[in-house]
């Protein structure tokens, strides 16, 4: 069985920006980065999905990850009806 406990998202906020830690990777979002405003709103709403999307974008997985995520959102939305 694979232990994925090390792959949890950790978010640290400072005056200079936001640091994301996921697995062995670390990403920094500077306060001047356009995503910073989205990140602040996501933190206020305790919504971590935008951070996973940003990580995927930085890793070059944007289109595939977006499509899979949108598919899951559509499935979940259909379950609420």
C-alpha positions in Angstrom: 0.0 0.0 0.0 1.4 3.4 -1.0 1.6 6.0 1.7 0.4 9.3 0.3 0.5 11.2 3.7 3.5 13.2 2.4 1.4 14.6 -0.5 -0.8 16.8 1.5 -1.2 20.5 0.7 0.3 22.9 3.2 -0.3 26.7 2.8 1.7 29.3 4.5 0.9 33.0 4.2 3.3 35.9 4.8 3.5 39.6 4.0 5.5 38.8 0.8 3.2 36.1 -0.5 1.9 32.6 -0.1 3.9 29.4 -0.1 2.4 26.1 -1.2 4.0 22.8 -0.2 2.7 19.7 -1.9 4.7 16.5 -1.5 8.3 17.3 -2.2 7.5 20.4 -4.2 7.2 24.0 -2.9 5.7 26.9 -4.8 5.7 30.6 -4.0 3.0 33.0 -5.0 4.4 36.5 -4.8 2.1 39.3 -3.6 2.4 40.9 -7.1 1.4 37.7 -8.9 -2.1 37.9 -10.4 -3.0 34.5 -8.8 -2.3 36.1 -5.3 -5.8 37.8 -5.2 -7.5 34.5 -6.1 -5.4 32.7 -3.4 -6.5 35.2 -0.8 -10.1 34.7 -1.6 -9.7 30.9 -1.6 -8.1 31.1 1.8 -11.0 33.2 3.1 -13.4 30.6 1.8 -11.3 27.7 3.0 -11.3 26.5 -0.7 -8.2 24.6 -1.7 -9.2 23.7 -5.2 -7.6 26.8 -6.8 -4.3 25.9 -5.2 -4.3 22.4 -6.7 -5.2 24.0 -10.1 -2.3 26.5 -9.8 0.1 23.7 -8.9 -1.1 21.7 -11.9 -0.6 24.7 -14.1 2.9 25.2 -12.8 3.7 21.6 -13.5 2.4 21.8 -17.0 -0.7 19.7 -16.3 -3.2 22.5 -16.8 -5.4 21.3 -19.6 -5.6 17.7 -18.5 -6.1 18.5 -14.9 -8.7 21.2 -15.7 -10.7 18.8 -17.8 -10.6 16.1 -15.2 -11.6 18.6 -12.4 -14.4 20.0 -14.5 -15.7 16.5 -15.1 -15.7 15.8 -11.4 -17.5 19.1 -10.6 -20.2 18.3 -13.2 -20.6 14.8 -11.7 -20.9 16.2 -8.2 -23.3 19.0 -9.3 -25.5 16.3 -10.9 -25.6 14.4 -7.6 -27.1 17.4 -5.8 -30.1 17.7 -8.0 
